Amino acid sequence: MIFFKKLYRFCQSWTGTVVIVLLVMFFFMQAFVIPSGSMKNTLLIHDFLFVKKFSYGIPTPHIPWLEIPVLPDFNKNGHLIAGSGPKRGDIVVFRYPRDTKQHFVKRCVGVGGDKIVYANKTLYVRMHEGDEFMRTHYPQDLVKLGGEIYVKEPYKEKGIHYDPKKDIESDISAHFNIGDFAMSPTYFKELGDQIGFNGGNAYVFEVPKDEYFMMGDNRDYSYDSRFWGSVPYKFIEGEPWFVYFSWDDNKGIVRWERIGRSVETLENNDAYIHDYDENDTLG
């Protein structure tokens, strides 16, 4: 009983409050702000949301804002307690592999062992489980490329979209020429005879084991795994949970209809699928 009284008094103190807040941020949930339009029309710029940090294991805690690890990476996988990694279709918060102090949020479209093909504003995924798995789970979406079965656009969430007016190939060309494009040019006769600047009509990427291929829902304005490669498990932080505040910069108003909504609701309900900003950039 004495112990619980001491614990109660400690929790009421400033020190106790700080310790409790840090423990929650380290192990349970953390606030995150959507910084770019790459996940429109699912998650919008200046959606403020909480991230579940225990969705894929318990990541090694970092001091907020400074992003300095509190503990060593004992398991060499970025997690104090390892868990199952993201599944295909999950929206994931992770550390940007080229600068681990930055956090990105994208949708996982491929896992280790998958083969990703991107061509003509279309995503194709050859899932590592094999032909029978794809025939069973995606019977209406199968195509053959180069003699192999792929699933064409396997993700049907309402916010996923392309911009028919955007010439994404010009962005790819610019990044490809400076070595900032991770996918390799290839050719599939099934995709037509038009050859691009790089000698192919498609791009392919084989996802390494324990890594994840991430893409934004705003496909033509997302700087993602197509450009900088797959994300190792050690950089996976968690899963967006729900929006606790949302601000529309263009109109200078609060987006009240989004507050308190889970990400699952936002990505599956037409009422919340909006494009509030036409001025998209690659981000």
N, C-alpha and C positions, 0 to 999 in steps of 0.2 A: 504493500500500500504506500509506503514511504517513497519507493522508487517511482511510482506513478505520479505522486504529488510533485516530486522533483522534476519529472519529465514534463508535467503540465506547466510548471513555472518556467522551465527552460523554453518551451514552445511559445510562451507569452512574451519572452524577451526578444529584443532586436536580434541578438545573435541567433536565437532559435528560429526566428522567422526567416532570416537569411539562409540558414542551413536547410530548412524545409524547402524553401523556394529553389535552392540549388539542387537538392535531391530530386525534386519533381522535374526540373529542367534537364538534369543529367540522365535520368532513367525512365521517365514516364511520358512527358509531353513538353513540347517547346513551341513557342510562337514563331511564325514564319509569314513573310509578306511576299506576295507574288510580284516580282520585279519587272517582268516583261510580258508581252502578249503572246508568247510561244504556246501557251496552253489554252488560248481562246478557241472555241467559245465555251469551254468548260470552266476553267479558272481564269478570272479576269485580273488585269493590272490593279494592284491595290486591294485585292482580296486579302484580308488578314485572317490567318487560320492557325489552328493548332495541329501539330504533327504528333502522331503516336510513335514514340521512339522504341517501342517494344514489339513492333509488328514483325520485324525480321531478325530478332535477337536483340541484345542490349549493346548498342555501340559504345566504344570507348568514350567516356565523357570528356568534353572540352569546355574550357572557360568561355562563357558567352561573350560575343563581340571580339575578344582577343583570339579565340579559336586555338588556344594552347591546350594540348592534352593534359588532363589531370593525372592520368595514370599511364604507365607504359602499355604498349600493345602486346600484352602477354601472349596472346594466341596467334599473333602475326596475321590476323584477319580483320582488324579494325573493330572487333567486338569483344566485350567482356564475356558475354554468353552468346554463342552462335545459334542461329535459328535457320529456318528455311528461308531462302531468298525470295525476292519478288516473283510473282507469277505473271505470265503473259496477260496484258491488259491492265495490270495494276498501275495506278498513279503513284510515283515514288519521289521522295525527297532524298537527294544524295549530294555528296561532295563532288564538285567538278574535278575530274582527274588531273587537269592541268594546273589547277590552283585550288588546293583542298580547303582553303579558307572561304571559298565561295560555295553557296548551296544552290543547286538547280532543282527544278521540279519538272518531270516529264513522264510520259507513259512508257512502260516497259512493253516493247513489241517483240522481243526475242530473248531467249535464255541460252545458256551454254549448250553448244552442239547444234543450234539452229543455223540455217542459212538464210540470210536476208537479201532480197533483191528489190531494188527501187528503180522504177522506169516510168516515164511519162505520167508523173503525178499518181503513181500507183505503187502500193506496197505488196510484196509477195513474201510469204514466209514458208520455208520448208522446215517443218518441226522435227526435232531429232527423234521423237518417238516412232516415226516411220509412217509408211503409206497407210497402213490399216487404221492407225490412230486418226489420221487426217480424214480418211474416208468416213469414219464413224462419227467424228465430231463436227466436220465441216463439209457435208456431202454436197451442198449447193455452191460451194466457193472454190472448187478445185480446178486448177489449170495445169498443163504440162509445159515446162520450160526446159529445153535441153534434155528431154527424155526423163525428167524427174517431176514428181508431183509437188506442187506448191499450193498454199492457201492464198487466194487473192483477197486482199483487204479483210483480214479475219476479225478486225475490231469494229463494232457497230455502234459505239457510243455516239450520242447525238451531236456532241461538240466537235468531233473529228471532221475536218474539212480541208479542202484545197481552194485556192483562189484562181478561178479560170483566167483572170486578167494578169496574173503574176507570171513572169518568165523566170522560173526557178533555175533553169539551165544556165542563165547568165551568172547567177550567184555561185552555182557549182563550178562553172568554168573559172571564175575569178579565184575561188579558194583552191581549186585543183592545181592551178598554175603556180601557186605559192606553197604547195605541199600541205595544204590545210583541208584535205578531204580524205577520209579514212577508207571509203569504199573503192573497190577496184573496177575499172571499166571491163565490160564483158559483152558478148553478143549472143542473143537468142533469136533464132530465125522466126519463132512464133510471135515476136514483138515487132516484126516489120523490117524492111530493108533500109530504113533511114539511119545512117551512121552519124554519130555525133562528132564533136571536135576531138574527142579522145580516142576514137577508133572503135567505139562500141555503141550499143543502143540501150544499155542498162548498166547498173552498178551492183556489185555483189559484195557481201561481207559474211564471213563465217565467224560466229560468236564463240570465243574461247570458253573453256570450262570455267564455271563459277563467275561468269561475267554476264552482263545484261545490256541489250541494245535498246537505247532510249530515244523516243521521238516525241516532239510536241504535237498536240492536237491541231494546232494551227500550222499545218504541214509545210506550207510555203514560206513561213516566217519563223522557223524554228532552227536555231543553231544547236545541233544535237549529235547523236552518235554517227550520223552520216558523215559529219565533218571531223569529229575528234575521237571517234572510236567507242568501243564498249566500256561499261563501268564495272570494275571489279567489285566483288562483294564487300571488300573492306571499306568501300566508300559509301555504302548504303546506310542511310540514316533512319528512315521511317516512312510512314504513310500519312498523307494529309487526312485529317479527321473531319473538322467542321469549321465553317467561317464564323468568326466572332465579331468581325467588322468588315465593311466594304465601302470604299470611297471612289466616286466617279470624278476624276480630275477634270474631264471635259466640261461637265455640267456644274461642278462644285457642289455636289450633293451626296448624301449617304444613300447607298443602295440597300434600303431597308429590307427588301424582299429576299436578300441573300443571307442576312444575319441569322445565325442559328441553324443554318442548313448544313447537312452532312455533304461531303463531297460526292457520295454515292447518289444522293438526291440531285445535286447540281448537274451531274453528268448524264442522268437518265430522264430528266423531266423537261419537256419542251418549254415550260414556263420560265426556265432559268437559262436557256441557251440563247445568248445574245452576243452581238458584236457591237460594243459601245464605242469603238474607236476605229476609224478607217485608216489611220496613219500607222500602219504596221511596218516594223523593220525586223531584220533578222536578229533574233535574240534568244 
